[in-house]
């Protein structure tokens, strides 16, 4: 069965971008709309413990380069979005407040990382639908980000970073393993 759904086209068109054009700005209303859709992604037990910090300020992104291995995505993107686990997970409370000393049982933090991945992937697909390019980043210095961004280390754990903007250099399709090496049926 062949489909030509817009979602499938978006998924096939999305590639990781390493170099952005720099001057493109994303309005906060549009960013909020993309994030609103991204946060419709499922989370374990519907706990919704993931928060997003949109980092637009160029000087702050430059400071964060030291904690990411000086990647060009941080300095050339329109913004970067940091997805974090909120260990207190207080619903209806503004994000990125100081700890209230009431740890919420988020379970194994690996589950939080999986939740963040689902939300981030949905964000990247929505961004592509809005004609923006993205790149997910892991392997950054979470403690360095926590310090530079002045996050409460007891409450918030940085998990995943996504750059967003307009590509200066188009992303290339990744080489993917054949399906036969990835899937089996029983």
N, C-alpha and C positions, 0 to 999 in steps of 0.2 A: 504494500500500500504506500503510495506517495502522497505527501501533503505539501502544500505551499503556504502554510500558515505564516503569518507575520512573525510569530514568536520564533519559529524555526529559522526564518531568514535572519532575525536579529542574533540568534545564537550562533549561526554560521558566520556572521559578519563581525562579531566581537573578537578582537585580538588584543593582547597586551601591548601597550604603548610605552615606550621608554623616554621619548622626547616630545614635549608639547610645545605649542606655538607661543606660550607665555602671556600674550596680551588678552586672550579671551577671558571674559569675566562671566561667571554664572550668577544670575540674580538669586537672592535668598528665597524668593517665592518659588522659583523653579527648583532650586536645591531642596527646599522643603517638600515640594510635590514628589520629587524622586524618592526622597527618604521615606515619605509617608507610604508610598507603594512598597518600598523595600522592606519596611517593618511589618508588612502583611505576611511575611514569610513565617513558616511554623517554627516554634521553639518547643523544646522538651517540656511536656506537661503544661504547655502554654504559660510558662513562668515569665517569659519576656525579660530576661535579665541583661540584655545587651543595650548599650547606649552608644551614641555616635557623637563624636566631636569633630565638627567641620573646621579645618584650619585654613583660613584664607590669607592671613597676614604673611606677606612675603618674607619679612625679617624673621618671624617666628619659624617659618618653614626652613629658612637658611640655618637657623640655630639647630633645628632637628636633624640636619644633614649628618652631623657627627654621629648621631645615634642610629643612622641607617646605612652607613658606609658611603656617604656622600653621593647618593643616587640623584641623577638629573631629574627624575620624576618630581621630587619635592620642590625644586626651584623653578621648573618650567611649567608645571601644572597650574590650572586655575585654582585648584584647592586640593587638599588631601582630607580624607575622612578616616578618622581613627575609630575603629569599633572596639569597645571595651566591655568586659564583664563587670557588672555592678553587683558586688557581693551582698549588698544590703537590699537591693531591688525593691525600693519603696515606691509602689505604684502611686501615681498622681503627684509625685514630688518632682520638682525641677531637677534635671540631670546635673551632675558634676558639683554637688554640694559636699561639704565636709561630712565625714562619718558621723552617724548618730549613735554608733556603738552597738547597733542591733544587726548582727550578721544574719542574713537570710540564708537558709540552706539551699544553695544552688547546686548541691550534689557535687559530683566529680567535675572539676573545672574543665575536663575534656569535653563534657557535654556543652558547656558554655562556648567553647571554641567551635564546636560543630554548629551551634546556633548562630554564632557570628558569621561562620562561613555561608550558611544559608541566606542570611540577610545581606551579606556583602555581594554574593552572586546575584541575588535579585536586584540589588542596587546597580551592579554593573550592566545587567541586561536592560534595566529601565533607562540608565544613562545612555546606552547605545540607541535606544528608541528615541531619546531626546537629541540625538546626533552628537553625543559626547563620547570620547574614548576614555578608557580606564586601564589601570594596571593594579592588581593586588600585590601586596608586599608583606612577606613574613620575614623572620630572621633579623628584625631590627632589635635594638637594645630597649626592651620594654622599661627597664629601670631608668634608663636615660630619658625616655619619653615622659615617664611619670615625673621625673625631677624637672625637666624643662617646662612641661605643661602645668606644673604645680598641682598634680592630681593627688588625691588622698590614696596612698599606696595600700592602706588596709582595706579600702573600699573598692578601688578600681584596678582591674588588671587589663592592660592593653593587649589585644589579641591579633588584630589584623588592620592593615593600613591600605587604603585604596586611593590612588591618585586619579584625578579627573580633569579633563580639559579637551582641547582640540589638538589632534596629533599634528606635529610638525613633520614627523617621519612616521609613515603608516606602520601599524603593527603587522607582523607577519604571522600567517597560520603556523601553529606549532605542528611538529611531526607527532602524530598520535600512533600508538601501537594498534595493530590490527585487532579487531573485535574478538577474534578467536583466541587471542592471548589474554583477554580481559574478562571474558564471559564463558561460563559453562552452563549447561542445562542438565538437570537430573530428574 
